Amino acid sequence: MRKTILLISACFILGVIAYYAWSRKNTTLGFSGTRLKLTRPGDVTEIHLISAENTTVLVKSDNSWKVGNEEADEKRIHDVLILSSGIEALAPAPLSMKNMLKEELEKGISVAFFIHRKSILSFDLCRIENQLFARLKNSKNAYKITVKAYPNVDLYKVYDPLSIHWKSNILLDLAPAAIESIVIEYPKKPSDGFRILRADNTNPVLLDNTGIDTIANADIETINEYFHFFGDIKYLPSSGEIPPVNINSLKNEVFFSLKIMTSAGDTFNLTGCRKQLTQSGEIDLDQFYGITTENDYLILNYSDFDAILVPYEYFRKK
């Protein structure tokens, strides 16, 4: 009798546990909010970032990081490892979003960390209405996530798999086929400005600064050649000098603005401002300030932009 009572009690307890687990299967119960957290970030030797359009593989060798055969941006990688070690799952994704999340995660970014080719963390990431969701590889459950101590960080931008973002001191590195349109304006001489639209690989459209189509007078070969000048453009590491803190203080020194749209829908904006020599106060003939959309001040070489900063007349038929 005693054994029967104990057996019935054990079955009852197990039944309660099973029912409770089943009833809570769509909650965070039983889920560790840190399962998406990167452990041992200092030991990571490879990072794989993959989207439908781009793939970037970062490899650590001899205590330095590389992307392909080029030096990688060590600071950005350090920041990624720190942020990844603070990922927390806030809550399971709502069941009402199941189908939408499946599609968005498949179109999102795949992130994987390795230690000597052994995968230690791998997940898919997407962003829906400014909320981040992640799903561990080989799991059906997606979770709304954040980064501990950095709640406003957009991990979707942090893990951007476009390789240019991971190369050391690279400002711009676009293949000709990746460029959809180019707009250059010269504030002090507007008539020199122009716009090039890529209808296809052989028939670009050239507009003058007023937006008039002038393709009949343009040299198509010269325009197509122009698309090749936007690769491997680097900025100079800071030498300790402090540039002006506001673009408004440089408004009289702006000499061009550049806007590029890519076939992937990305936008690149750059404003060029004259740089003065520290001692004489004269215009620096070798370098200038480039100001990005994020208001980052970069030091650039004129020599890298000589072929880019041409006037509209450059494309006229000879």
C-alpha positions as CSV (number, residue, x, y, z in Angstrom):
1,M,0.0,0.0,0.0
2,R,2.8,2.3,1.0
3,K,4.5,1.7,-2.4
4,T,1.3,2.3,-4.2
5,I,0.8,5.7,-2.5
6,L,4.4,6.7,-3.2
7,L,4.0,5.6,-6.9
8,I,0.8,7.6,-7.2
9,S,2.4,10.6,-5.6
10,A,5.4,10.5,-7.9
11,C,3.2,10.2,-11.0
12,F,1.1,13.1,-9.8
13,I,4.1,15.3,-9.2
14,L,5.6,14.4,-12.6
15,G,2.3,15.1,-14.2
16,V,2.1,18.6,-12.6
17,I,5.7,19.3,-13.7
18,A,4.9,18.2,-17.3
19,Y,1.7,20.2,-17.5
20,Y,3.4,23.3,-16.0
21,A,6.2,23.0,-18.5
22,W,3.8,22.6,-21.4
23,S,1.6,25.5,-20.3
24,R,4.7,27.7,-20.2
25,K,6.4,26.5,-23.3
26,N,5.9,29.9,-25.0
27,T,7.4,31.9,-22.2
28,T,10.9,32.5,-20.9
29,L,10.5,29.8,-18.3
30,G,13.3,27.3,-18.8
31,F,15.1,29.6,-21.1
32,S,18.2,31.2,-20.0
33,G,18.3,34.8,-21.2
34,T,22.1,34.5,-21.6
35,R,22.0,31.6,-24.2
36,L,22.5,34.1,-26.9
37,K,25.4,35.7,-25.0
38,L,28.9,35.2,-26.4
39,T,31.2,33.6,-23.8
40,R,35.0,33.7,-23.9
41,P,35.0,36.7,-26.4
42,G,38.8,37.0,-26.0
43,D,39.3,33.5,-27.4
44,V,37.3,34.0,-30.6
45,T,39.4,33.4,-33.7
46,E,36.7,33.7,-36.5
47,I,33.6,35.7,-37.0
48,H,31.2,34.9,-39.9
49,L,28.6,37.5,-41.0
50,I,26.3,36.5,-43.8
51,S,23.3,38.0,-45.5
52,A,21.6,37.4,-48.8
53,E,23.8,40.0,-50.5
54,N,27.1,40.0,-48.6
55,T,29.4,37.7,-46.7
56,T,32.3,38.7,-44.5
57,V,34.7,36.3,-42.8
58,L,37.0,37.8,-40.1
59,V,39.9,35.7,-39.1
60,K,42.4,36.2,-36.2
61,S,45.9,35.2,-37.0
62,D,49.1,36.1,-35.0
63,N,47.0,38.3,-32.7
64,S,45.7,40.5,-35.6
65,W,42.5,40.4,-37.5
66,K,42.1,40.2,-41.2
67,V,39.2,40.3,-43.7
68,G,40.4,38.4,-46.7
69,N,44.0,39.4,-47.2
70,E,43.6,42.9,-45.8
71,E,43.9,44.2,-42.3
72,A,40.6,44.5,-40.4
73,D,39.3,47.2,-38.2
74,E,40.5,46.0,-34.8
75,K,38.5,48.5,-32.9
76,R,35.2,47.6,-34.6
77,I,35.9,43.9,-33.9
78,H,36.7,44.6,-30.3
79,D,33.5,46.5,-29.9
80,V,31.5,43.6,-31.6
81,L,33.0,41.1,-29.2
82,I,32.1,43.3,-26.2
83,L,28.6,43.9,-27.4
84,S,28.0,40.2,-28.3
85,S,29.0,39.2,-24.8
86,G,26.2,41.3,-23.4
87,I,23.3,40.0,-25.5
88,E,20.2,39.2,-23.5
89,A,16.9,37.6,-24.4
90,L,14.1,39.8,-23.1
91,A,11.1,37.7,-24.0
92,P,10.0,35.1,-26.6
93,A,8.7,36.4,-29.8
94,P,4.9,36.6,-29.9
95,L,3.1,33.7,-31.6
96,S,1.3,36.2,-33.8
97,M,4.7,37.1,-35.4
98,K,5.8,33.5,-36.0
99,N,5.4,33.5,-39.8
100,M,6.7,37.0,-40.2
101,L,9.7,36.3,-38.1
102,K,10.5,33.1,-40.0
103,E,10.7,35.1,-43.3
104,E,12.6,38.0,-41.8
105,L,15.1,35.9,-40.1
106,E,15.8,34.0,-43.3
107,K,16.4,37.4,-45.0
108,G,18.3,38.8,-42.1
109,I,21.9,38.4,-40.9
110,S,23.5,35.1,-39.9
111,V,26.2,35.5,-37.2
112,A,28.6,32.9,-36.1
113,F,31.6,32.9,-33.7
114,F,34.4,30.3,-33.7
115,I,37.3,29.3,-31.6
116,H,39.8,27.4,-33.8
117,R,37.1,26.5,-36.3
118,K,34.7,25.2,-33.6
119,S,31.4,27.0,-33.5
120,I,30.6,28.4,-30.0
121,L,27.7,30.6,-30.9
122,S,25.5,30.9,-34.1
123,F,22.3,32.7,-34.5
124,D,20.1,34.5,-37.1
125,L,19.2,38.2,-36.5
126,C,16.5,40.5,-37.9
127,R,15.0,43.8,-37.1
128,I,11.2,44.5,-37.2
129,E,9.9,48.0,-36.4
130,N,13.1,48.9,-34.5
131,Q,12.9,45.7,-32.4
132,L,15.7,43.1,-32.7
133,F,14.9,39.4,-32.8
134,A,17.3,36.5,-32.8
135,R,17.1,32.7,-33.1
136,L,19.8,30.2,-32.3
137,K,20.8,28.0,-35.1
138,N,18.8,24.7,-35.3
139,S,16.2,26.3,-33.0
140,K,12.5,27.1,-33.8
141,N,12.2,29.7,-31.0
142,A,12.9,33.4,-31.7
143,Y,13.4,36.0,-29.0
144,K,13.4,39.7,-28.6
145,I,16.9,40.7,-27.6
146,T,18.9,43.7,-26.3
147,V,22.4,44.3,-25.2
148,K,23.0,44.7,-21.5
149,A,24.2,48.3,-20.7
150,Y,23.8,49.3,-24.3
151,P,20.0,49.2,-24.9
152,N,20.1,51.7,-27.8
153,V,22.8,49.8,-29.8
154,D,21.4,48.6,-33.2
155,L,23.0,45.1,-33.5
156,Y,21.7,44.9,-37.0
157,K,24.1,47.7,-38.0
158,V,26.8,46.3,-35.8
159,Y,26.8,43.0,-37.6
160,D,26.5,44.5,-41.1
161,P,28.2,41.9,-43.4
162,L,29.4,44.5,-46.0
163,S,33.1,43.9,-46.1
164,I,34.0,47.6,-46.4
165,H,32.8,48.2,-42.9
166,W,35.4,45.8,-41.6
167,K,38.5,46.8,-43.4
168,S,41.1,49.0,-41.7
169,N,40.8,52.7,-42.6
170,I,38.6,52.0,-45.6
171,L,36.2,54.8,-46.5
172,L,34.8,53.6,-49.7
173,D,35.3,50.4,-51.7
174,L,32.6,49.9,-54.3
175,A,32.7,47.7,-57.4
176,P,31.4,49.5,-60.6
177,A,28.4,47.2,-60.8
178,A,27.4,48.0,-57.2
179,I,26.9,51.7,-58.0
180,E,23.4,52.8,-59.0
181,S,23.8,56.6,-58.9
182,I,26.4,59.3,-58.2
183,V,25.6,62.9,-57.4
184,I,28.4,65.5,-57.0
185,E,27.7,69.1,-56.1
186,Y,30.2,72.0,-56.0
187,P,28.8,74.9,-53.8
188,K,31.1,77.6,-55.2
189,K,30.5,76.5,-58.8
190,P,27.2,74.8,-59.2
191,S,27.5,74.4,-62.9
192,D,30.3,71.9,-62.5
193,G,28.0,69.6,-60.6
194,F,26.4,66.5,-62.2
195,R,24.4,63.3,-61.6
196,I,24.9,59.9,-63.2
197,L,22.2,57.3,-63.1
198,R,22.8,53.7,-63.9
199,A,20.1,52.4,-66.2
200,D,22.2,49.4,-67.0
201,N,25.9,48.5,-67.3
202,T,26.2,50.1,-70.8
203,N,23.7,52.9,-70.8
204,P,24.2,55.4,-68.0
205,V,22.3,58.7,-67.9
206,L,24.1,61.9,-67.3
207,L,22.3,64.9,-65.9
208,D,23.7,68.4,-65.4
209,N,23.3,70.3,-62.1
210,T,19.8,71.5,-63.1
211,G,18.6,67.9,-63.8
212,I,18.6,68.1,-67.6
213,D,19.4,64.9,-69.4
214,T,22.5,65.5,-71.6
215,I,23.3,62.0,-72.6
216,A,23.3,63.0,-76.3
217,N,26.4,65.1,-75.7
218,A,28.1,62.7,-73.3
219,D,31.0,60.3,-73.8
220,I,29.5,56.9,-72.6
221,E,32.9,55.3,-72.4
222,T,34.2,58.0,-70.1
223,I,31.2,57.7,-67.9
224,N,31.5,53.9,-67.6
225,E,35.2,54.3,-66.8
226,Y,34.3,56.8,-64.0
227,F,32.5,54.0,-62.1
228,H,35.9,52.3,-61.5
229,F,37.3,55.2,-59.4
230,F,35.4,54.3,-56.2
231,G,37.4,51.4,-54.9
232,D,39.9,51.1,-52.1
233,I,39.7,54.7,-50.9
234,K,41.2,55.0,-47.4
235,Y,41.1,57.7,-44.7
236,L,44.2,58.5,-42.6
237,P,44.4,57.5,-39.0
238,S,44.0,60.4,-36.6
239,S,47.3,62.0,-35.8
240,G,46.0,63.6,-32.6
241,E,44.8,66.8,-34.1
242,I,41.2,67.9,-33.2
243,P,39.1,69.0,-36.2
244,P,36.2,71.4,-35.9
245,V,33.4,69.9,-33.9
246,N,30.5,71.2,-36.1
247,I,30.1,71.2,-39.8
248,N,28.6,74.7,-39.6
249,S,32.0,76.1,-38.5
250,L,33.3,74.8,-41.8
251,K,30.5,76.0,-44.1
252,N,32.7,78.4,-45.9
253,E,35.3,75.7,-46.5
254,V,32.9,73.1,-48.1
255,F,34.1,72.5,-51.7
256,F,32.1,69.4,-52.7
257,S,29.4,67.0,-51.6
258,L,29.2,63.4,-52.8
259,K,26.2,61.1,-52.6
260,I,26.2,57.5,-53.9
261,M,23.4,55.0,-54.0
262,T,24.2,51.4,-54.4
263,S,22.2,48.6,-56.0
264,A,21.7,47.1,-52.5
265,G,19.9,50.3,-51.4
266,D,22.8,51.6,-49.3
267,T,23.6,55.4,-49.3
268,F,27.0,56.9,-49.0
269,N,27.3,60.6,-48.2
270,L,30.5,62.7,-47.9
271,T,31.1,66.4,-47.6
272,G,34.6,67.7,-48.4
273,C,36.0,70.7,-46.5
274,R,39.3,72.5,-46.9
275,K,41.9,71.8,-44.3
276,Q,44.3,74.5,-43.1
277,L,47.9,73.9,-42.2
278,T,48.4,74.2,-38.5
279,Q,51.4,76.6,-38.6
280,S,50.8,78.8,-41.5
281,G,47.0,78.7,-41.7
282,E,47.1,78.3,-45.5
283,I,45.0,75.7,-47.3
284,D,46.5,72.2,-47.1
285,L,47.1,71.1,-50.7
286,D,47.6,67.5,-49.9
287,Q,44.8,66.7,-47.4
288,F,41.2,67.7,-46.6
289,Y,38.5,66.9,-44.1
290,G,35.7,64.4,-45.1
291,I,32.6,64.6,-43.1
292,T,30.3,61.6,-43.2
293,T,26.6,61.2,-42.5
294,E,27.4,60.4,-38.9
295,N,29.4,63.6,-38.6
296,D,32.6,61.8,-38.3
297,Y,35.6,63.9,-39.3
298,L,38.1,62.0,-41.5
299,I,41.4,63.1,-43.0
300,L,41.5,62.3,-46.7
301,N,44.1,62.6,-49.5
302,Y,43.3,64.8,-52.5
303,S,45.2,62.2,-54.6
304,D,42.5,59.6,-53.9
305,F,39.8,62.0,-55.2
306,D,41.5,63.6,-58.2
307,A,39.7,61.2,-60.6
308,I,36.4,61.6,-58.8
309,L,36.1,65.4,-58.3
310,V,35.8,66.3,-62.0
311,P,33.5,68.9,-63.5
312,Y,30.4,68.1,-65.6
313,E,32.3,69.1,-68.8
314,Y,34.7,66.1,-68.2
315,F,32.1,63.8,-69.7
316,R,31.3,65.8,-72.8
317,K,32.2,64.2,-76.1
318,K,35.6,65.2,-77.3
